Amino acid sequence: MTRKGLIVSALLLAAATPASAQKVELTPFLGWAFGGTFKNVNVPSGTGVNRLDIANSPDYGLIVDFTLAPQIQIELLGQWQRSRLKTHDNVTGGDRDIIDPLTVAYYHVGIVFQTPRSELKKPQGFFAITGGASNFSGEGAESETRFSMGGAIGGKWFMSERLGVRLQSRIMVSYFASTSELFCDPGGICYQIPANSFLPQLDISAGLIVAF
């Protein structure tokens, strides 16, 4: 599903939710994504490249939480980062860009466990566990999609029944089960990622909660 499709679907779901139904929370957010290193990388020609790094950069997204019980929610997440992919070349000893721009996207579903909220303007802690797909795409390279898992911890503060603020830190880990050739360019050069590789990324973000 595209970014626009995810956002439109969430808004339509919220608009169609009757007052007697369980509460829905929409949270558009902005943040900063850290890290993302592919280790032990090489190319078929044997070029002296052994790692690929995703540059730290801003990210943004949308969270949709459906309340099942006061302390349990189902969460839908779409998160996008516009960055660049760079490498350290062992032959030259310097860094160079491989893909610029590179888009990293996560599409996840999961569950949120949160502390009870006794009254407005009191902090409400939570942690979330999610799973789904991560997609890596860039100009001049093939799009790649892999399975990923995530975990988040943070807090919510409601100024009213309908408006609040959400602060969180989230880690996403993409899994490469088998030896993969990624970021192939039109010339046929692909970077080889070893089997059973994990790609972790950390995100710190803040968002505005709109509750229905």
C-alpha positions in Angstrom: 0.0 0.0 0.0 1.3 3.5 -0.9 1.8 6.2 1.7 -1.3 8.1 0.4 -3.4 5.0 0.4 -2.4 4.2 4.0 -3.2 7.7 5.3 -6.5 7.9 3.4 -7.6 4.5 4.6 -6.9 5.4 8.2 -8.8 8.7 7.9 -11.8 6.9 6.4 -11.8 4.2 9.1 -11.7 6.9 11.8 -14.5 8.9 10.1 -16.7 5.8 9.8 -16.2 4.8 13.5 -19.5 5.3 15.4 -19.4 7.0 18.8 -20.3 3.8 20.6 -17.3 1.9 19.1 -13.9 1.5 20.6 -11.6 4.6 20.4 -9.3 5.1 17.5 -6.1 7.2 17.8 -4.5 8.7 14.7 -0.9 9.9 15.2 1.1 11.6 12.4 4.7 11.9 13.6 8.1 13.3 12.7 11.4 11.9 13.9 15.0 11.1 13.3 16.3 7.7 12.2 19.7 6.4 13.2 21.9 3.6 11.9 21.4 0.9 9.4 24.6 -1.0 8.5 24.9 -4.0 6.2 28.1 -5.8 7.3 30.3 -8.3 5.4 29.1 -7.0 2.0 30.8 -7.7 -1.3 30.1 -7.6 -5.0 30.6 -10.4 -7.6 33.7 -8.7 -9.0 35.4 -8.7 -5.7 35.5 -4.9 -5.2 36.9 -3.9 -1.8 33.6 -3.1 -0.2 32.6 -4.8 3.0 29.8 -2.6 4.4 26.9 -0.4 3.4 25.6 2.4 5.7 22.2 4.1 5.6 22.9 7.8 6.6 21.1 9.2 9.6 18.2 11.4 8.5 14.7 12.6 9.3 11.7 10.3 9.0 7.9 10.6 9.2 4.9 8.4 9.4 1.4 7.6 10.6 0.3 5.4 13.5 -3.3 4.2 13.9 -4.2 2.6 17.2 -7.5 0.7 17.8 -8.4 0.4 21.5 -9.5 -3.2 22.5 -9.3 -2.6 26.2 -8.1 0.3 28.4 -4.6 -1.1 28.4 -4.4 -2.9 25.0 -4.5 -1.5 21.5 -3.9 -2.9 18.0 -1.5 -0.8 16.1 -1.0 -0.1 12.3 2.2 1.7 11.4 3.6 3.3 8.2 7.0 4.9 8.5 9.2 6.4 5.8 12.8 7.7 5.8 14.5 9.6 2.9 18.2 9.0 3.2 21.2 7.8 1.1 23.2 4.6 1.0 27.0 5.0 1.3 29.9 2.7 1.6 33.5 2.6 2.9 35.8 1.4 0.2 38.7 -0.6 1.5 40.8 0.1 -1.6 40.6 3.9 -1.5 40.0 4.2 2.2 37.2 6.7 1.6 33.4 6.9 1.7 31.2 7.2 -1.4 27.5 7.3 -2.1 25.9 4.3 -3.7 22.3 5.4 -3.8 21.1 9.0 -3.3 18.3 9.3 -2.5 17.4 6.0 -0.7 13.9 5.5 0.7 13.4 3.1 3.6 9.8 2.2 4.4 8.2 0.1 7.1 4.6 -1.3 7.0 3.8 -3.0 10.3 0.9 -4.2 12.5 1.2 -5.0 16.2 0.0 -4.7 19.7 0.4 -1.9 22.3 0.4 -2.4 26.1 -0.2 0.8 28.0 -0.6 1.9 31.6 -4.1 3.0 32.8 -4.9 6.7 32.3 -6.7 7.9 35.4 -7.3 11.5 34.3 -6.4 14.0 31.6 -2.9 15.6 31.5 -1.4 12.6 33.3 1.4 10.7 31.5 0.6 7.3 30.1 3.5 4.9 29.4 3.4 2.2 26.8 5.4 -0.3 24.8 4.6 -1.8 21.5 5.6 -4.9 19.5 5.1 -4.9 15.7 6.0 -7.0 12.6 5.6 -6.6 8.9 7.6 -5.6 5.8 10.5 -3.2 5.2 11.2 -1.8 1.8 14.3 -0.3 0.4 14.1 1.6 -2.9 16.2 4.2 -4.7 16.8 5.8 -8.1 18.7 3.4 -10.4 18.3 0.4 -8.1 15.7 -2.4 -7.8 13.2 -2.2 -4.9 13.8 -4.7 -2.2 11.3 -5.9 0.5 12.1 -8.0 3.6 10.5 -9.2 6.8 11.1 -7.0 9.8 10.2 -6.7 13.5 9.9 -3.7 15.7 9.6 -2.6 19.3 8.7 0.8 20.8 8.6 2.4 24.2 7.3 5.9 25.1 4.6 8.0 26.6 1.3 9.7 25.8 0.0 13.0 27.3 -3.6 14.0 26.6 -4.6 17.7 26.8 -8.3 16.8 26.1 -10.3 13.7 25.3 -9.5 14.1 21.6 -6.0 15.7 21.5 -2.7 14.4 22.9 1.1 14.1 22.3 3.0 10.9 21.8 6.8 10.6 22.3 8.6 7.4 21.6 11.7 5.5 20.7 11.4 2.6 18.3 13.8 0.0 17.0 13.3 -1.8 13.7 15.2 -4.9 12.6 15.0 -6.2 9.1 15.9 -9.9 8.5 17.7 -11.4 5.5 17.2 -15.1 5.7 19.3 -16.1 2.7 22.2 -14.7 0.8 20.7 -11.7 -1.0 21.8 -9.5 -3.9 20.6 -6.0 -3.2 20.6 -2.6 -4.8 21.3 -3.9 -8.3 22.0 -1.2 -10.8 21.2 -1.2 -14.6 24.8 -2.4 -15.2 24.1 -5.7 -13.3 26.3 -4.9 -10.3 24.6 -6.1 -7.1 25.8 -6.0 -3.5 25.7 -9.3 -1.7 24.3 -9.5 1.8 25.2 -12.7 3.7 22.5 -15.1 4.9 21.0 -14.6 8.4 21.9 -10.9 8.4 20.0 -8.4 10.6 19.7 -4.7 9.9 18.7 -2.6 13.0 17.6 1.0 12.9 16.6 3.3 15.8 14.0 6.0 15.6 13.2 8.8 18.0 9.9 10.7 17.2 7.1 12.9 18.4 3.5 13.0 17.1 0.1 14.6 17.6 -2.6 12.2 18.7 -6.1 12.8 17.4 -8.6 10.5 19.1 -12.1 9.5 17.8 
